Amino acid sequence: MMKKIFIDGKAGTTGLKIFDRLSGRDDISLITLPEELRKDSNARKKALNEADIAFLCLPDDAARESVSMIENDKTVVIDTSTAHRTNPDWSYGFPELSQKHYEDILKSKRIAVPGCHASGFIALVFPLIEAGIIDKDILLSVFSLTGYSGGGNKMIAQYNENPEDALLSAPRQYGLSQKHKHLPEMTAVTGIENAPAFCPIVSSFYSGMEVTVPLFASQLNQGKTIADIRDLYSKKYTGPIVSYDENDDEIGFLSAAKLSGKDSMQISVYGNDQRILLTARYDNLGKGASGAAVEILNLVMGVEATKCLEI
């Protein structure tokens, strides 16, 4: 049965990517609003309530407003904003984390799409907590390299319109106050008791992401080693979207743009018996945003998870 889909916030980076992925499908019908009604509350409310599945690609407050407009019990909401990622009444949209996450998505009417930086951190840390390899009170750090498209239309324009700006030509660290909006999500979903020290860095390439969590062997529970982590990931992440790839570097280098344009995620482990590097590489616009949202749509619709995804 054909599903009616509405993208609230289609003009944003994530909304446009979702629209492009869905526009050629023959198993859905897209509800669209003319430009002059794109921000009209009555028109949006009507579309939200007509839709079988609604994507929210909006700022947090606008996403909450959209949810409040829905007056039926049938519309499934897939929210790409930060608004509901730590809300216990919403399912967390990362099906590869566990069977429970997968099943919750299938039966839920309210699903939060993971944040881009948070996706890599959670993919790396959640299994270690779940398996008891590290403790919940562990103190962690994480750094994340991302393409500038992660900053949305405003940052994309900044980079495209200022190609000679020397400050933009080099990587730029941000989130300096340690109050990045992904920190509550990283903490809540993994179950750790302390937010990590987080160093996000944006650089002058369009899309792609590399998240690294360093560990000392002394932080692992007694008897656990780097080999146990590799074994855990290799059994948990078997694809087709998230997979463990041993020795996936480029002759000693790791490019954050390796999976640009893809919707997959590669998990790898580097280092030695004393110092360990856990890495996740993916596209901030793919598994970090619109690709993850479309994967959720596919699961909700009961079709192949990779339909219309670039793996």
C-alpha positions in Angstrom: 0.0 0.0 0.0 1.4 3.4 -1.0 2.3 5.6 1.9 1.7 9.4 2.0 4.9 11.2 3.1 5.3 14.8 4.2 8.7 16.5 4.8 8.2 19.5 7.1 11.2 21.6 6.5 12.0 20.5 3.0 14.1 23.6 2.2 16.9 22.7 4.7 19.9 20.6 3.9 18.5 17.4 5.4 15.0 18.0 4.1 16.4 18.4 0.5 18.5 15.3 0.8 15.5 13.3 2.0 13.3 14.7 -0.8 15.9 13.8 -3.4 16.1 10.3 -2.2 12.3 9.8 -2.1 11.2 11.7 -5.2 11.7 8.7 -7.6 10.1 6.0 -5.4 6.9 4.3 -6.6 5.8 3.1 -3.2 5.1 6.5 -1.7 3.2 9.7 -2.5 4.9 12.9 -1.4 2.7 15.7 0.1 4.3 19.0 -0.9 3.3 22.6 -0.2 3.8 25.6 -2.5 6.6 27.9 -1.5 4.2 30.6 -0.2 2.6 28.0 2.2 5.8 26.3 3.3 5.7 28.1 6.7 2.0 28.5 7.0 0.8 26.8 10.2 -2.6 25.7 8.9 -1.1 24.2 5.7 1.5 22.4 7.7 -1.0 21.1 10.2 -3.2 19.8 7.4 -0.3 18.0 5.7 1.0 16.6 8.9 -2.4 15.0 9.7 -2.8 13.7 6.2 0.6 12.0 6.2 1.2 8.4 7.1 4.8 9.3 7.8 6.1 12.8 8.5 9.8 13.9 8.5 10.6 16.9 10.6 13.7 18.7 9.3 13.3 21.8 11.5 14.9 23.7 14.4 14.0 22.1 17.8 11.2 24.5 18.8 9.6 24.2 15.4 9.8 20.4 15.5 8.0 20.4 18.9 5.4 22.7 17.4 4.9 20.3 14.5 4.4 17.3 16.8 1.7 19.3 18.8 -0.2 19.9 15.5 -0.8 16.2 14.9 -4.3 15.2 16.1 -4.4 11.6 15.0 -2.9 8.4 16.3 -1.7 7.1 12.9 1.0 9.5 11.7 4.5 8.2 12.3 6.9 11.0 13.0 10.6 10.8 12.1 12.3 13.8 13.7 15.8 14.8 12.5 16.2 17.6 15.0 17.7 17.5 18.5 14.3 18.0 20.2 13.4 14.4 21.1 16.6 12.3 21.1 16.7 11.9 24.8 12.9 11.8 25.3 12.1 8.4 26.8 8.7 8.4 25.0 10.5 8.4 21.6 12.4 5.6 20.0 16.0 6.2 19.2 16.6 5.7 15.5 19.7 3.6 15.4 18.5 0.0 14.7 22.0 -1.5 14.6 22.6 -0.8 18.3 20.5 -3.7 19.5 17.5 -5.9 18.8 15.5 -3.7 21.2 16.4 -0.5 19.3 15.3 -2.3 16.0 12.0 -3.6 17.4 11.2 -0.2 19.0 11.5 1.5 15.7 9.2 -1.0 14.0 6.4 -0.4 16.5 6.9 3.3 17.3 4.9 6.3 16.1 7.6 8.7 17.3 11.2 8.2 16.2 14.2 10.5 16.8 17.0 10.4 14.2 20.5 10.4 15.8 22.7 13.4 15.6 25.7 13.3 13.3 28.5 13.5 15.7 26.6 11.4 18.3 26.0 8.6 15.8 29.7 7.7 15.7 30.3 8.0 19.4 27.3 5.9 20.3 28.1 3.2 17.7 31.5 2.9 19.4 30.7 3.2 23.0 27.2 1.6 23.4 28.4 -1.9 22.7 31.3 -1.6 25.2 28.9 -0.6 27.9 26.4 -3.3 26.9 29.1 -6.0 27.0 30.7 -4.8 30.2 34.0 -4.1 28.6 34.0 -0.6 30.1 32.1 0.8 33.1 29.4 3.4 33.1 31.4 5.8 35.2 34.3 5.9 32.7 35.8 9.3 31.7 36.0 9.5 27.9 37.1 11.9 25.3 36.0 12.1 21.6 37.1 14.1 18.6 35.1 14.4 15.5 36.1 15.7 12.0 33.2 16.8 9.8 32.6 18.4 6.4 31.1 21.9 6.4 27.7 20.7 5.2 27.1 19.6 8.8 26.6 23.3 9.6 23.5 23.6 7.3 22.8 26.1 4.6 24.4 29.1 6.4 27.7 27.4 6.8 27.6 25.9 3.3 27.2 29.4 2.0 30.0 30.7 4.2 32.5 28.2 2.7 31.2 28.5 -0.9 31.2 32.3 -0.9 34.6 32.8 0.8 37.0 30.4 -1.0 40.0 32.7 -0.3 39.4 33.1 3.4 42.5 31.6 5.1 40.7 30.9 8.3 38.2 28.7 6.4 40.9 26.9 4.6 42.2 25.2 7.8 40.3 22.9 10.2 38.3 24.8 12.8 37.5 23.5 16.3 34.2 24.5 17.9 32.0 23.5 20.8 34.6 25.2 22.9 32.3 25.7 25.9 31.8 21.9 26.2 28.0 22.5 25.9 27.5 21.0 22.4 23.9 19.9 21.8 24.9 16.3 21.1 26.4 15.7 24.6 23.1 14.9 26.3 22.3 12.4 23.6 25.8 10.8 23.7 25.4 10.4 27.5 21.8 9.2 27.6 21.9 6.7 24.8 25.2 5.0 25.8 24.3 5.0 29.5 27.6 6.6 30.6 27.4 8.7 33.8 29.8 11.5 32.6 29.6 13.4 29.4 32.7 13.0 27.3 35.2 15.8 26.7 34.2 16.5 23.1 36.3 18.1 20.4 34.3 18.7 17.1 36.3 20.0 14.2 34.9 21.3 10.9 37.1 21.5 7.8 37.0 22.7 4.2 35.5 19.6 2.6 31.8 19.3 1.8 30.7 16.1 3.5 32.1 13.2 5.5 32.8 12.4 9.1 35.3 10.6 11.2 34.7 10.1 15.0 37.5 8.8 17.2 37.2 7.6 20.9 40.6 7.0 22.5 41.0 4.4 25.3 43.8 3.3 27.6 43.9 -0.4 28.3 43.7 0.5 32.0 40.1 1.8 31.3 39.0 -1.7 30.2 37.6 -4.1 32.8 40.0 -6.7 34.1 41.1 -9.2 31.5 39.6 -7.3 28.5 41.9 -6.3 25.7 41.9 -4.6 22.3 41.2 -8.1 20.8 37.9 -8.3 22.8 36.8 -5.0 21.3 37.6 -6.1 17.8 35.8 -9.4 18.3 32.7 -7.6 19.7 32.4 -5.1 16.8 33.0 -7.7 14.2 30.1 -9.8 15.5 27.8 -6.8 16.1 28.3 -4.7 13.0 27.9 -7.1 10.1 26.3 -4.7 7.6 24.9 -3.9 5.2 24.7 -0.3 6.6 27.0 -0.5 9.6 30.0 -2.8 9.3 33.3 -3.6 11.1 36.2 -3.2 8.8 39.6 -4.2 10.1 42.7 -2.4 8.8 40.5 0.0 6.8 43.1 2.8 6.8 44.7 4.3 3.7 48.3 3.3 4.2 48.5 4.8 7.7 46.0 7.6 7.2 42.3 7.9 7.9 40.3 10.4 5.7 37.1 11.8 7.1 35.9 12.0 3.5 36.2 8.3 2.8 32.4 7.7 2.9 31.3 11.0 1.5 28.1 10.5 -0.5 27.5 7.1 1.1 24.9 6.1 3.7 27.0 3.4 5.3 29.2 3.5 8.4 32.6 1.7 8.9 33.7 0.8 12.4 37.4 0.1 13.0 39.9 -0.3 15.9 43.5 0.8 15.8 46.3 1.1 18.3 48.0 -1.5 20.5 47.7 -3.3 23.9 48.2 0.0 25.8 46.5 2.7 23.7 43.4 2.1 21.6 41.7 4.2 19.0 38.0 3.4 18.2 36.9 5.0 14.9 33.7 5.4 13.0 33.6 6.8 9.5 30.5 7.8 7.6 28.9 10.8 5.9 27.4 13.5 8.1 24.6 13.8 5.5 24.3 10.0 5.2 24.2 7.8 8.2 24.6 11.0 10.2 21.4 12.6 8.9 19.2 12.0 5.8 20.5 8.5 5.1 19.6 7.4 8.7 16.2 9.0 8.3 15.4 7.1 5.1 16.7 3.9 6.6 14.1 4.4 9.4 11.4 5.1 6.9 12.2 1.8 5.1 12.0 -0.1 8.3 8.7 1.5 9.2 7.3 0.7 5.8 8.6 -2.9 6.0 10.8 -2.7 2.9 14.5 -3.4 2.5 16.5 -1.1 4.9 18.9 -0.1 2.1 16.2 1.0 -0.4 17.2 4.3 -2.0 20.4 4.4 0.0 23.9 4.5 -1.4 25.9 1.8 0.3 
